[in-house]
Amino acid sequence: MAAAGTKRKHQDDDAAAPQRPSSSHKAPKTASSSQHHPSPTSSSSSPPFPRPAKLKATTSSNPPPSPPSSAAAPSSTTATTKTETETETTMTTTATTKTAATLEQQLALIASSGRTPFEQRVWSALCGIPRGRVTTYGHLSAHLGSSPRAVGNALRRNPFAPAVPCHRVVAAGMSLGGFKGKWPRDGEGITLDEKRRLLRAEGIRFDDKGRVLGTPWVGWA
């Protein structure tokens, strides 16, 4: 009777003891630490602020475009302007070289003319007057230390006109003036009609009274 009571007590103890899980059952996985859990300090009435998503760095095989260079390739307009400028510079240099060569030729002709020293001085001074400009008999005579009439007579006997430009000398009032008159004499000098025509061809303008517009040139060194 005592043995039966002891056996029954062991059965009751086994039923009351908790059963251990079998080794074939796995423990449930815990939540990943990367999952978001609301902060224990945050209010239950407002949801937590979402964390900004991390930008995933991407690697591209193509390099990023480089910023535009400050020295950009010249446009067609710039290239055209540059070409025109170079052309004008070349033309100016050519004209200057040609003028210098012409001046040397004129002075050589004057020096070999066998005329008086005063006439050669007057004609040589004419070669310094630029194309498209005029001076007066008074300014030319002052430069030479002579008189306007003596200068005019030397111009009238100029055998190298119009290459040696006596037509670029006018009277004090900017009228054509001249000591030669309407017709040439002995093949020397030029007429007033020729003088007017040559000056017009060089760009000289006249007023309605036939006077040269502009100021006299006095640029002798």
C-alpha positions as CSV (number, residue, x, y, z in Angstrom):
1,M,0.0,0.0,0.0
2,A,2.9,2.3,0.8
3,A,4.6,1.4,-2.5
4,A,1.5,2.2,-4.5
5,G,1.3,5.6,-2.9
6,T,4.9,6.4,-3.7
7,K,4.5,5.4,-7.3
8,R,1.4,7.6,-7.7
9,K,3.3,10.6,-6.2
10,H,6.1,10.2,-8.7
11,Q,3.6,10.3,-11.6
12,D,2.0,13.4,-10.2
13,D,5.4,15.1,-9.9
14,D,6.3,14.2,-13.5
15,A,3.0,15.7,-14.7
16,A,3.5,18.9,-12.8
17,A,7.1,19.5,-14.0
18,P,7.5,21.6,-17.2
19,Q,8.4,19.7,-20.3
20,R,11.7,20.6,-22.1
21,P,11.6,21.2,-25.8
22,S,12.8,18.5,-28.0
23,S,16.2,18.9,-29.7
24,S,14.5,18.7,-33.1
25,H,12.7,22.0,-32.6
26,K,14.8,25.2,-33.2
27,A,14.5,28.3,-31.1
28,P,12.7,31.2,-32.8
29,K,15.0,33.7,-34.5
30,T,15.3,37.0,-32.7
31,A,14.6,40.2,-34.6
32,S,17.5,41.6,-36.5
33,S,19.4,44.4,-34.9
34,S,19.0,46.4,-38.2
35,Q,15.2,46.5,-37.8
36,H,13.9,49.8,-36.4
37,H,12.5,49.8,-32.9
38,P,10.8,52.9,-31.6
39,S,12.7,54.7,-28.9
40,P,11.4,53.9,-25.5
41,T,11.4,57.7,-24.8
42,S,9.2,58.5,-27.8
43,S,5.5,59.2,-27.3
44,S,3.1,56.4,-28.1
45,S,0.8,58.8,-29.8
46,S,3.4,60.1,-32.5
47,P,5.4,57.8,-34.8
48,P,9.1,58.0,-34.8
49,F,10.9,60.1,-37.4
50,P,12.2,58.0,-40.3
51,R,15.9,57.8,-40.7
52,P,17.2,59.3,-44.0
53,A,18.0,56.6,-46.4
54,K,21.7,56.0,-47.1
55,L,22.7,56.8,-50.7
56,K,24.4,53.9,-52.2
57,A,27.7,54.9,-53.9
58,T,27.7,54.0,-57.5
59,T,30.9,53.5,-59.6
60,S,30.6,54.4,-63.2
61,S,33.1,53.5,-65.9
62,N,32.7,56.9,-67.5
63,P,34.5,59.9,-65.8
64,P,32.3,62.9,-64.8
65,P,32.2,65.6,-67.4
66,S,34.9,68.2,-67.0
67,P,33.9,71.8,-66.5
68,P,34.0,74.0,-69.6
69,S,37.4,75.4,-70.2
70,S,37.8,79.2,-70.1
71,A,39.9,79.0,-73.3
72,A,37.1,77.8,-75.5
73,A,37.6,77.2,-79.1
74,P,37.2,80.4,-81.1
75,S,33.9,80.8,-82.9
76,S,33.7,81.3,-86.6
77,T,33.0,85.0,-86.0
78,T,36.2,85.4,-83.9
79,A,38.2,83.5,-86.5
80,T,36.9,85.7,-89.3
81,T,37.7,88.9,-87.3
82,K,41.2,87.6,-86.6
83,T,41.7,86.8,-90.3
84,E,40.5,90.3,-91.3
85,T,42.8,91.9,-88.8
86,E,45.8,89.9,-90.1
87,T,44.9,90.8,-93.6
88,E,44.7,94.5,-92.8
89,T,48.0,94.3,-90.9
90,T,49.6,92.6,-93.9
91,M,48.2,95.2,-96.3
92,T,49.4,98.1,-94.1
93,T,52.9,96.6,-93.8
94,T,53.0,96.1,-97.6
95,A,51.8,99.6,-98.2
96,T,54.4,101.0,-95.8
97,T,57.2,99.0,-97.5
98,K,56.1,100.1,-100.9
99,T,55.9,103.8,-99.8
100,A,59.4,103.6,-98.4
101,A,60.7,102.0,-101.6
102,T,58.9,104.7,-103.7
103,L,60.3,107.5,-101.6
104,E,63.8,106.1,-102.1
105,Q,63.3,106.0,-105.8
106,Q,61.9,109.5,-105.9
107,L,64.8,110.9,-103.9
108,A,67.3,109.1,-106.1
109,L,65.6,110.7,-109.2
110,I,65.8,114.1,-107.7
111,A,69.4,113.7,-106.7
112,S,70.4,112.7,-110.2
113,S,68.4,115.4,-111.9
114,G,71.2,117.9,-112.2
115,R,68.8,120.7,-111.2
116,T,69.6,123.5,-108.7
117,P,70.2,122.6,-105.0
118,F,67.2,124.7,-104.0
119,E,64.9,122.9,-106.5
120,Q,66.1,119.6,-105.2
121,R,65.4,120.6,-101.6
122,V,61.8,121.7,-102.5
123,W,61.1,118.5,-104.5
124,S,62.6,116.3,-101.7
125,A,60.3,118.0,-99.2
126,L,57.3,117.2,-101.4
127,C,58.0,113.5,-101.0
128,G,57.3,113.7,-97.3
129,I,53.7,114.9,-97.7
130,P,51.4,111.8,-97.1
131,R,48.9,110.6,-99.7
132,G,45.5,112.2,-99.0
133,R,46.9,115.2,-97.2
134,V,47.9,118.7,-98.3
135,T,50.1,121.5,-97.1
136,T,50.3,125.2,-98.1
137,Y,53.0,127.1,-100.0
138,G,53.4,129.2,-96.8
139,H,54.1,126.1,-94.6
140,L,56.4,124.5,-97.1
141,S,58.4,127.8,-97.6
142,A,58.7,128.2,-93.8
143,H,60.0,124.6,-93.5
144,L,62.6,125.4,-96.2
145,G,63.4,128.9,-94.9
146,S,62.4,130.5,-98.2
147,S,59.4,132.4,-99.7
148,P,56.1,131.1,-101.1
149,R,56.8,132.5,-104.5
150,A,60.3,130.8,-104.8
151,V,58.7,127.5,-103.7
152,G,55.9,128.0,-106.2
153,N,58.4,128.5,-109.0
154,A,60.3,125.4,-108.1
155,L,57.0,123.4,-108.0
156,R,56.1,124.7,-111.5
157,R,59.4,123.3,-112.8
158,N,58.9,119.9,-111.2
159,P,59.8,117.3,-113.9
160,F,58.7,114.3,-111.8
161,A,55.0,115.3,-111.3
162,P,52.8,113.7,-110.2
163,A,55.2,111.0,-108.7
164,V,56.9,113.8,-106.8
165,P,53.6,115.3,-105.5
166,C,53.5,119.0,-106.1
167,H,49.7,118.7,-106.4
168,R,49.6,118.3,-102.6
169,V,50.5,122.0,-102.0
170,V,47.7,124.5,-102.0
171,A,47.2,128.2,-101.3
172,A,46.9,129.7,-97.8
173,G,43.0,129.8,-98.0
174,M,43.0,126.1,-98.9
175,S,42.1,127.0,-102.6
176,L,44.1,125.2,-105.2
177,G,46.2,128.3,-106.1
178,G,49.3,127.5,-108.0
179,F,51.8,129.4,-110.1
180,K,51.3,127.5,-113.3
181,G,47.8,128.3,-114.5
182,K,45.4,126.4,-116.7
183,W,47.9,124.8,-119.1
184,P,51.2,123.0,-118.6
185,R,54.4,124.7,-119.7
186,D,57.2,122.8,-121.4
187,G,56.0,119.5,-120.0
188,E,56.7,120.4,-116.4
189,G,54.4,120.7,-113.4
190,I,50.6,120.0,-113.6
191,T,47.6,122.1,-114.5
192,L,44.9,123.1,-111.9
193,D,42.5,120.6,-113.5
194,E,45.0,117.8,-113.1
195,K,45.7,119.0,-109.5
196,R,42.0,118.8,-108.6
197,R,41.6,115.4,-110.2
198,L,44.7,113.9,-108.4
199,L,43.6,115.2,-105.1
200,R,40.1,113.8,-105.5
201,A,41.6,110.4,-106.4
202,E,43.5,110.5,-103.0
203,G,40.3,111.2,-101.1
204,I,40.5,114.9,-100.7
205,R,37.2,116.7,-100.5
206,F,36.2,120.2,-101.6
207,D,33.5,122.6,-100.5
208,D,31.1,124.3,-102.8
209,K,33.7,127.0,-103.5
210,G,36.4,124.6,-104.6
211,R,38.5,124.9,-101.4
212,V,40.1,121.8,-99.8
213,L,38.4,120.7,-96.6
214,G,40.5,119.9,-93.6
215,T,43.7,121.4,-92.1
216,P,47.1,121.6,-93.7
217,W,49.7,119.0,-93.0
218,V,52.9,120.2,-91.3
219,G,54.5,117.0,-90.2
220,W,58.1,117.4,-91.5
221,A,60.6,116.1,-89.0
